[in-house]
Structures are given as C-alpha cells and as structure tokens.
Amino acid sequence: MTPAQLSRTVLHTVRRAVEDDELCVAVPERVKVRTPPRPGCGDYATNVALLLARGERGERGEGDALVIAEVLRRRLLRTPGIARVDIAAPGFLNITLDAGSHGELVRTVVSDGLRYGHGDSLAGVSVPLGASDEVRAALVAHVVRGLVAAAGGVVVPGHGPVVRPSPLSGRDLLTRLGPDAARWALLRPAGHDLPDLDPSRLLSQREDNPLFRVRYAHARTRALMRNAGQLGLAPEPQPESGAAYDHPAEIGLLALLADHPRTIEAAARHRAPDRLARHLVAVADAFFRFQELLQDLSHDRLQSSRPSSRQSKPPAVHRARPALADATGAVLAGGLHLLGISAPDHL
C-alpha cells in the first residue's frame, strides 16, 4: 500500500463514518499521511482527526480530536493491509501496515519498473509553465513537463520556472561536466539556490558526491541481482511464513519507495525537480543502510545456500531482500530517467 493509496483509504474511512452518522464533520478533499519522524510510531501517521476537530470548532479541540481518532481507528483496523492503528495525543493516528502490504509494494515496484510512480494523481490539474532561453530555466521547464505528464497533469502557458540562472552557458557546462553531471548540478538545488558547478565535486567518485551515491546505489542493486541469479535465487517479496520485512533498515527503505509516487506528484505540482533529486539521494542512502543486511548474499558466503535437487528452497530472507534491492533499483533508475540522467548498471 503506497502513501497515496493509504491517503485514499483514510479519506474513504472518514466519508463512510459521516455517511453512517458516526461522525458529524465536513469531509475534506484530501487526507495527508506522512512517515513518522521517529521509529516506533508505525509506518505512517496522519493528523486528519486534529484537522476534522478544528473544522468543527474553528480551533483545536483535543477532546474532540481524540474521539474522532478513535472512530477512525476502529474502522481502519477492518481495512485489509492495515495491521495496527494507534492514537497519539493530541489526536494523531499512527498506522502500521501488515507484512503482506510491504510485499505487495515491492511486487508492484518491480512489476512497474521505470514507470513506478507514474499515474493520474494530477488528472484534471493544469500546471502553468513558461518558456525561457536561460539554460537552467529551460532545463527545469523541460523536466517539469515530463514530471507533469508522468503524474497525469497538463502543462499550460504561464510564468517561470523562477530559478537563479547558471553562470555558465550550456556549451560550457557540457564541456566541463558532461550531460549527466551538468543536469544534476542544475536540477538538484532548489530554484532560489545558486548551483554548484565545481567539477571536482560533481565528477568525483566518492561518497560526498550525491550524484555518485545515487548512481552507485543503482549499480549495486543490479550487481546484487546478477549475484542472486548466479546463485539460483529467485527474488520473492512475500515469503510463505513470517514477516517479509521487519528490520528498521528495511522499513525505512520501504517507506521511501512507497513515497516515490507522491514525490513525483509534488515535484510536478510545485515545478520543483529538486524534490525528486533529493528524494533519490534519500533512497540511495537508505539502500546503503539496508545493504548491510545483504552481506550474506555475497557469492562466497552463499555457496552453501545454493539450492540442489535434495534441498528445500533457500531461506525466505535470501529471496525477500533481493526483491527489495530490485525494487530500489527500479525507483532509482526511474527517478534518474525523469531527470534525464543515465543510470548505468556498472560503475
């Protein structure tokens, strides 16, 4: 279940509670869910009960918010895919998905591939966008058009995007940086920030280069999949027994993968490709934390786990974690593709 799907689920739950006269509130147009700021608070959190209580009285009413939250909690617990719902004062709902939802998310990402996150979230929405001869503004406008199309919206004539111009021409940028690093340098900073065009930082093959981390993380996912294939391991995101993904590193990475569609929508709606670029850096960094769990997938240490005609299938974790790595690679490659940056399988 992605954040967008969960948002719709919570909104539907509010609407049904109103229709059944269990709540007397104005049904909002949208409900936002967010990843909690600290571990132990579920997979997602929403302040919808607080907003509904505020709408009734015009100010925050803690008692009303807690009552509304309890109504929604009971109803959400009946929803397939939701394992637990907790209430935190003054009225937040902390929602934990079941293991099947995590596995289904991974399966969806792998199935959709580069198009994961594309959809119709901006259907019927017009995003104003103007043309420009300045190299950075022109590049941002070009990428935003692709983001809007990916989210199902339509670009109409307008102003902007408003960005600080590049001090170098397009020709100079390509000469100094090459196409990938030049695009990253102009797209990653927020529009009001001056881009860093230092080749020593943008072209370095080190951890302190965010573009290198993103592309290296993608290459590592591809290497892991090649390794798994050589060992006869068929990735499977939802093993027959036990929770597929329950380690904090797995949960953190899954939350970012689930947030990819909303990131594309936000980047398109706000004409801000930097949101997608920063999201890819976060995904890459979460993958490197998760990668420590994949040490057992090295070729040397898994020789004893190679299945044979006399052995049962490899342990479930040896199939679930490569599937999550595969999904991560799809998100990184798809995001880089939307930015117009290559995602090589080897670095």
N, C-alpha and C positions, 0 to 999 in steps of 0.2 A: 504494500500500500504506500503510495507516494504521498508527500505532504498535500499536493493538490487534491488527491482522492480523499484523504482524511479531512481536509477542509470541507469538501462537499458532503462528506458523511456527517460531520458535526452540524453543518447548516441544515441538512435534511432532518437531523435529530431535533433541532430547535423547531423547525417547521411542524413536524409531527406532534411535538409536545404542545404547541399552540393550537393546532387543529383538534387535539384531544382535550382541550381546555385544562391541561395540567399547568400551563404557563400562560400568563397574560402579559405578553411583551410584543414589541414590534420586531418582526423577523428581519434581520439585517440582509443586505445584498450579498455580503461575503463574510466568511469567517477565516481568520488567520490562525495558523498553527506555526510554532517555531520549535527548533531544537532547544531544549532546556540549557541554561547557562552553566550548569554543573551536573556531574554524574549523580545517579541515584534518583532522578526525578522523571523517570520514564523516557520514552523515545521522543515524544513531542508534548508541547504544552500550549494551551490556549487560554486567553483571558476573556473568552466570549461571555461567561457568566457575569463578570465585572461590567462589561460594556452593556449587557442587557439590563442589569440593575441600574446603572447610571442613566440609561434611556428612560426608565420608568419615572425616576425622581428628579432627573436633571443634575444629579450629583451622586457620588459613590456612596452606596449603602451596603456595608459589609454583610449585614444580616441577610438582606435580600439576595446578594450575590451568592452566599453560601447555600441558600435554599434553591436557587436556580441551578447551581452547580450540582447539587445532589440529584435533582430531577434529571439533568442531562447525564450524570454519571450512571444512574440505573439504566437508562435507555441505551447508552453507548456500550455497556457491558453485554448487551444482547446482540451486538453487531459482530458478524464473522470477521476474524482478523484482529480483533482487539482483545487482548488478554487481561488487561487490568486498567482501571481508571482511579486515580487518587485525587483528592481535593486538597489543595494547599491554600492557606489563608493569604489574602482575604477573599479568594474565590477562583483561583487558578485550577484548571483541570490538567493533570499530568497523565498522559495516555501511553500505555505500553502495548506494543503490538506483539502478536504471538509469533513463534518461530516460523510458522508457515508463511506469514506475511513477509518476513525477511527473505525467505527462499523464493517467494513469488516475485519480489522486487528484483532479485538477481537474475531470475529467469527472464523477466521482462526486458531488462537492460541488455542481456546477451542476445535475446531474440531481435530486439530493435536495432542493435548495433549503433552505427553512426547517427541514426535518426532518433535514438532515445532522447526524450525531452522535447521533440517536435510535437505539435498538436494544435488545438484550436482555442487555447486559453485567451487569445486576443481576437477571436472571431467577432466581427462587427465593430472592432475598435480601429479608429484611424489615428495613425501616428504622424504628426506633422514633421516634415524634414526638408530642409533646403539644400541647394547645391552650393559648392564652393570650389574655387581654384587653388586654395591653400592646401598643401599636401596632407597635413594632419586632418583637417576638417573633411577633406574629400574622402580620406580613408575611413574615418569614423562613419561618415554617412553611408559609404558602401557597405560596411559591415553591419550597420544598423538595419539597412534594407534586408539583408539576409536573416537577421535575427527576427525582424517583424514577420517575414514570410514564414520562418520556422514556427512561430507562435500563432500563425493563422490570422494575423492582422493585415492592415493595408496602409501603405505609406501615401500621404497626401502632401501637396506643396505647403511649405511653411518655412520657419526660420531655423537656423542652426544646422548642425550642432555647434554649440559655442565651446570652443576649445582654445587653449593657448597655442599659438602657431609654432611650428617647428622652426628652429633656427637654421636648419639645413634644407636644401632642395631635395626633391625625390631622387634625382640622379646621384647627389652626394650621399644620401642615405644608403642607397643600394650599393654604391661603391665601397663605403666604409663598413657596412654591417651585413649586406646580403638581404634578400627579401624577408626571411623569417624573423631575424632579429630586428630588422627595421620596423616591421609590422608590430612586433611585441613592444618595442620601445615607444611607439606612438599610441598604442591601444591600452596598455596596462595602466598608465597613470590616469587618475580622474581628469576630466576635461580642464579643470581650473589649474592643474599642476603642470609644471614645465617638464617635458620628457627628458629622461637621462639618456644621452646618446653616446656614452663613453664605450668604445669598442672593447676596452679591457675588461669591463664588467659584463657587457651583453654577449660577448663571444666566449667568455671563459667557460671551461668545462668543470666547474666547481659548484659546491653546494650553495654558495652565496649568490648564485645566478638563478633567479626564479624560473626563467625560461628553460634553462638546462635541467632543473629539477623536474619540471612538468614533462619534458620530452624523455628524460631518463626514466622517470616512473613508468611512462607508457612502454618504453623499450623493455623494461624489466618485466612488465606483465606479459609481453609477447614471449620473452625468454622463458618465463615460468610455464607458459602454455606449451612451448616446444618441449621443455623438460618433461612435463606431465605426459605429453603424447609419447615420448620415447620410453617412458616407464609404463605405458599401458594404462594410465589413469584417466578415466572418463569423468570430467568435472560434473558434479551433481549438487545443485544448491540446496536441496532439501532431503537430507538423509532419512532413512526409514525410522530411526529412533533417536531420541534426544533432541535438544535444541541445536539447530544448524549453526547459529551464530550467537554466542553469548559472551565472548571476550570483549572488554571495553574497546580494544583497538578495532575489532570487527564492527561493533555497534556504532562507533564514531565514523568509520568509513561508510557504512551503510546509510547513515543519516545524510552525509554529503551527497552520495549517489542519488538518494531519494529527492534531494533538494535541487538537483540539476534542472528539471523542467521549469521550476519556479524561477531559477536563476536566469534561464534564457528569457522567460517572460519579462522579468524585471529589467534585464539589460535592454530588451526591445522597447518596453514601455517608457523607460526613462532615457532612452537613446544613450546608453552608457555601456559600451563593450567592456570597460574596465571591470565591471561587476563580474562578467564571465571570466575574465583573465584571473582575477583574484580568487574566484571560486576554483579554478583549475589548480592554482597553487595550493589551496587548502586540501583539495583531493589528493594531490601528489604527496603532500606532507603526511596526510593520514595514511596513505598507502605505505609509505616507508615505515611508519609505526606498526602497521599491520604485517609488513613483510617479515618482521622478526618471528612471527608465528609460522612462517613458511620455511624455516630453516630445514625442517625435516623433508622438504620436497627437493633438496639437493640430490643430484644424481648418485653420489657416493652413499649417502645415508639411506636412500630408499631402495637400494638394490634388494635388501631383504624383504621389502614390502611388495616387490613385483608379483602380480598375481600369476598363478600357474593353474594348470588343469586340476591340481589336487588342493588348491587353496580357495578360500572364500574371497569375496571382493575385498579390496583394500579398506582400511578403516574409513569411516564416514568422513572424518575430518580431512583425510587426504583427497577427498573428492569435493567437499564443500568449499574449502579455502581456495583451490584453483579456480572454481567458478566465480568466487568473489573477485579474484585477481583479474579474470577475464572481463567481468563487468566493469571493473575500474578502468581497464584499458580502453573499453568502448567509450566510456564517458570522456576520458582524456583525449582520445582521438577525435571524437565528435565535437568537443569544445574547441580544439585547435582548428579543426576544419571550418567551423563557423567564423573563426578569426582569420582564416586564410593562411594558416601556418601549418607546415607539414608535420606529420607525426611518424617518423621513421621507426621501423621495427628493430633496428640495430643502431647503437651509438658507440 
